[in-house]
């Protein structure tokens, strides 16, 4: 089925719009901006964020499944936006998570919201599992009290390599959580873990990660193989730029678990060790990770990574088909 799939993009300069037989970019009419305002809080947020510098980008394709068509269009648009990131030097092009879908020659278009990265959590029936997990998080918080002192005080005892690395790794971990691609999330969080394990060591990180994490996570079966696989995927993501495959989604939980245990281990020794090497060489084999760190999430509130999350709010833009046809037909040249 032929579909015209239109996204909105912030940050592309007016004079750099492009057009082709299968795709276009165009200014957004004031009337359409008013219609966007009516679509709810998320649409209004992106409208305010875009201000006067957002445009419509359309992709025309012909795929049987609508989900496949949306993802195909998003992938192609992502490629276009990647190119604009070199051209739009004063702004970062950003695709809204809202998509307009018009089928064949229909006059109207449906509106859907698309997330390439989402975490779905199942709730328990009686709330008992959530209560237990909240109690676990309260115990976990106590381990982070020294962390907050490290990053939010000027105590001279924390002015050393280990504390600096703890701060940097925590920042990198958070950047991963904010990333909109699972692979980038994975790469940031693995980098956070790698810094806490390897510190200032320049070479041999793969071997050192396997050795040290096997010592700390000796309760985990096949920890050495687990680290080997994570390291292989990290190298693909980092050295070859392959951080945009859906295959990374299933690895995020694993690297999060290792990063959490490692940073708690480091925090628990900030008053004893001053360097990353000292931390591992003196304390790893004697340290036992606390139960709240090794605890597994109760199955009643299990969660999983979603790589293709499409929400249908049953909304539509009326009478946009003719405008879309005209834009594809006329295909004005770039300025």
N, C-alpha and C positions, 0 to 999 in steps of 0.2 A: 504494500500500500504506500502510495506517495504521501509524504508528510512534509510540511514546512514547520521546522522546529526553531523557535526564536528565543534567544537568551538576551539578557541585558548585561552590559559590561561597563564598569566604571574605569575611568582613567585613560581612555584613548583620546588623543587630541582630535579636534574636529577636522583638521586638515589632512588626517592620515587614514581616512576611511577607505575601505577596499570593497570591490564588487566583482562577482564572477557568475558563471552560469549556475553553479551549485551553492554559492554562499553570497551573502551581502552584509554590509554594515550600513547603518543609516541613523540619522538623528531621530529622537523620539518626539513625536508631536505633543503639544501641551495637553491636548484632549486625552491622549493615552496616559500621560503622567497622572492626570486626575483619576482615571480609571484604576490605575495601580494603587492609588491612595486608598481606594475602597476595598482592597483585597485583604486587609488585616494588618496586624502588628508587624509581622516579619517583612511583608512587602513595604510597609511604611518606613521601617528601619533602613532598608536598602535604598529606598527612594531618597531619604534624608542624607544617607551616606554618599550617594552618587551626586546629589546636588544638580548642578547644570552640566556636569561632565559625565553623562552616561549615554550609551547608545544601544540600539537594537542590533543584534547579530543573528542572522538567519542561516540555517543549513537546510537544504532540500535533499531528502534521501528517500529510498524506496525499500523498506524492510518489512517483513510480515509482522513481527512482534514489536509492540510499541516501546517496551522497555529497552529492547535492543536498538531501536531507532533513536531513542533519547540518548543512550550511552554512546552510540556512534557519532551523533551530532556533538555531544559534549567533548568527546575525544578530539574531533576535528577542530572545534572551536578552541580547545585548550592549545592545540598546535598553533593556531593563529595568534592567540594571546601570548604564547611563548615568544613569537616573533616581535610582537609589540613591546615586550618588556625591554628589548634593546632600543626601541625607537622612542618610547614615552619616557624620557629621562627624568622628568619632574613628577612622575606619578607611577604607581604600580597598577597595571591593569588587573581587574578583579571581576570574576564572573558571579553574577547573582545566583542563588540557589533556586530561582524561580524560572520555569520554562513555559512557553506558550506553544501549544501544539494544534496545528490546523491540518485536518485530513482531507486529501484530494482537493476538490474545488468547493468545499463547504464555506459558507460565509463567516462562520464563527470559529473561535479557537478555544480550547480548554486550557485551564491553568493548573499546573502541578508544581510541587516543590521537590527538588532533587538534592540528596546528600550523597556524596561519594564516600564519605567516612562517617560512620555513626556507630554508637555502642548501644545495643539493645539489652535491656535487663528485664528479667522475669521477676514479678513480685510474688511473695508467698501468700497463701490464703488467709492466714491468721496474724501475720506480722511478727511471728516468733523468730524467724530466721533473721529478719532485719534487726530485731532487738539484740540478738547475739552478735551480729556483725558490728553494730554500733558500739557495743561494749568492747569488742576487739579493737575498734578504731580509737576508743578512749585510752586503752592501754598502749596502743601504738603512739599516740600523741605524746606520752611521757618521754619516749625516746627522742622526740624532736625538740624538747625544751632546750637542750644544749645547742641544737642546730640554730634555733632562733637567736640564741646568744651570739653564735658565730657570725651570723649575717647582719645582726641589728645592734651590736654593741661595738665599742672601740677597745675592748679588752685586749691588751698586748699579748696575752697568752695564746690568742687565736690568730696572731699574725705570723703564719707559717704556711708551708707548701700544702700540707694536708687540708687545713681549713680553707685555703684558697680554692683547692680542687673540689672540696665539698660544695662550696658556694657555686662554682662554675658548673658542676655537674647537675646541681638542682635546677639551675637556670636553663640548661640544655634540655633536661627532662620536661620542664614546663613548656618549652617551645615545641617539643614533640607533641604534647597533648593539644596544643593549639593548631598544629598543622592540619590541613584539610585533605592530606593523602596519607594512607596507612604506611606507605614506604618511607615517607619523610618522618612520620611519627617514629617508626622503628629506628631509622638512622639517627635521629636526635637522641633517642633514649639509649641506643647502643653506645653512642659517643659519650653520653653521661656515664654509663657503666665502665666503658674503656678507660676514661680518665681516672675513675676511682680505683681501678685495678692496676693500671700501668703507670700512672703518674707521669713523671718526666722521662721515663725510659723511651729511647728513640726507635729501637727496632725489636723484632720478635714478639710483637703484641699477641699474635694468635696463640703461640705457645705459652706465653705468660698468662693469658686469660684462662686457658684450659687448666694450667697448673694451679693457679690461685683460687679460681672459682670452684675447682674440684675439692680443694681443702675446706673452703667455707661452706659449700653446699653439699657436704658429704652425705647428707640424708637423702639427697635426690638421686634416684636411680638413673643411670646412663648420663650423668651430668657432663662427662667429657664429650660424648657424642652430641649432646644438646648444644654445648658451647661451640663445637666444631661447625655445626650447621648454621648457627647464628653468625659466626665469623665469616663463613662462606657467603651468606646473604648480605652481610654488611659490606664485604668487598665488592660484590656486584653493585650494590646501591651506591657506594661511594666512588669507586674507580671507573665504573661504566655508566653511571647515571641511571641505573635501572630501578630507581626507587618509586616507580609509579605502577608497578604490577600489583594486582589484587592478591598475589601470593604472600605478600608481606602481612596481610591482615591476621593470619593465624599465628604469626610470630610475636606480635606485640605483647600479648599476655606474658609470654615466657621472659622476654627481656625486661618487662616491668617487674616481674617477680625477682629476678636476679638483681636489678638495680635497687629495689627496695631493701632487700637483705643486705646488700653491700653498703648502702649509705647508712643504714642503722648500725652496722658493724663499725663503720668509720666514725659516726657520731659518738658511739659509746666509748671511743678511745681518743677523743680530741684533747683530753687533758693528760694523755699519756704519750702519744706519738706526735711527731712534728712533720714527718714526711710520709708519703704513700708507701715507700719501700719499708720504712720502719714499721708501719702499721701491719703490713702483710708478713714480713719476716719474723716479727716478734710475737704477734698475737693471733694470727689466723688459725693455726692448728689447735690452739687451746680454747678458742671461742665457740660457743654454741649459740646459734641463732635463737632468739626468744620465740615462744610458741605463737605469739600474736603476729610474728613475721612469717612463720612457716605455715600458718593456718590457711586452709583452703576455703574459698567461698562456699557457703552452703548451697547444695544443688537447688534448693527451693528458690534461691535468688541468683541463679546462674546468669551470666551475661556472655554475649558474644559480639564479635565485630561484624558490622554490616558494611558491605562494599557497594551496594546498589539499593538505596533506600528512597523510594518514590512515594510521596504523599499526594493523594487526590482530594482536594477540598471541595470538589464539585462546583468549581467556579469557571467562568468563561469571559473572554473578551468578545463583544458582539461586533459584527460587521468589519472585521479586520482582514478578511480574505482578499478583498479587492485591492486593498493597499499593498498587501504582500505580493500579489500577482504583478502589480504595476512596478514595484521595486525590482523584482526579478526580470521583468521584461525590459525595463529601461536601462538598468545597469549603468548608471552614470560613472564616468571615469574619476579616479582620484584627483584631487587638486594638485 
